[in-house]
């Protein structure tokens, strides 16, 4: 199944909505969307995972890479919103819930900037 990645640009934040599975074949699409936002000089990003069915280590790597880039020189942050419980479990097992700020919904995540 293909993944659908939608980006929305707001005044202070970019929202990336991920719909589908993030695995080794679809993670490059997520990485490309995040890199485009960063290259455009925007460093406040919220990733909405409410429609995400699965995330492999390749997806985690794409998110971590973008997080490192936006936090460099204290420019910004990448925050996660609406994580399904099975994806939250993967982040817990990888020890990444301490690294990322996660919110219950996109409104709280966007409003946190």
C-alpha positions in Angstrom: 0.0 0.0 0.0 1.3 3.4 -0.9 1.7 6.2 1.7 0.1 9.6 1.3 2.0 12.5 2.7 0.3 15.9 2.8 2.0 19.1 3.9 0.2 22.2 5.1 2.0 25.5 5.7 0.7 27.7 8.5 2.0 31.0 9.7 4.5 29.6 12.2 4.3 25.8 11.7 4.4 23.2 8.9 2.0 20.3 9.4 2.9 16.9 7.8 0.1 14.4 7.7 1.1 10.8 7.1 -1.6 8.4 5.8 -0.6 4.7 5.4 2.5 2.6 6.1 6.0 4.0 6.6 8.5 1.2 5.7 11.8 1.0 3.8 10.0 1.7 0.5 7.9 4.6 1.6 10.3 6.3 4.2 12.1 8.2 1.4 8.9 10.0 0.6 8.5 11.1 4.2 12.2 12.1 4.3 11.8 14.1 1.0 8.8 16.0 2.4 10.6 16.9 5.6 13.8 17.9 3.8 11.8 20.2 1.5 10.4 22.1 4.5 13.8 22.4 6.1 15.4 23.6 2.8 12.7 26.2 2.6 14.1 27.6 5.9 11.1 26.5 8.0 12.1 24.7 11.3 8.8 24.3 13.2 7.3 21.0 12.1 4.4 18.9 13.4 4.0 15.3 12.0 0.4 14.0 12.4 0.5 10.2 12.7 -3.2 9.7 13.3 -3.6 7.9 9.9 -0.3 6.0 10.1 -0.8 2.2 10.2 2.8 1.1 10.6 6.2 2.6 11.0 9.5 0.7 10.5 13.0 1.7 11.6 13.4 3.5 8.3 10.5 5.9 9.2 12.0 6.4 12.7 15.4 7.3 11.0 13.7 9.8 8.7 12.0 11.5 11.7 15.2 11.5 13.7 17.3 12.9 10.9 14.8 15.8 10.4 14.7 16.4 14.2 18.5 16.7 14.4 18.5 19.2 11.5 15.7 21.5 12.9 17.2 21.5 16.4 20.7 22.4 15.1 21.7 25.9 16.3 18.4 26.0 18.3 16.4 26.9 15.2 13.3 24.8 15.8 11.7 21.5 16.7 9.8 18.6 15.2 6.8 17.4 17.2 4.6 14.4 16.8 0.8 14.4 17.1 -2.0 11.8 17.4 0.2 8.7 17.6 -1.8 5.4 17.5 -0.9 3.2 20.4 1.0 0.6 18.3 3.3 3.4 16.9 3.7 4.9 20.4 4.8 1.5 21.5 7.5 1.4 18.8 8.7 4.8 19.9 8.8 3.6 23.5 10.7 0.5 22.7 13.3 2.5 20.7 13.5 5.0 23.6 12.4 7.8 21.4 9.5 9.2 23.5 12.2 11.0 25.5 13.6 12.5 22.3 10.4 13.7 20.6 7.7 15.8 22.1 4.4 14.0 21.5 0.9 15.5 21.7 -2.5 13.9 21.8 -3.8 15.9 18.9 -2.6 18.3 16.1 -4.2 21.4 17.7 -2.1 21.0 20.8 1.1 20.2 18.8 0.7 23.2 16.5 -0.3 25.4 19.4 2.9 24.4 21.3 5.1 26.5 19.0 
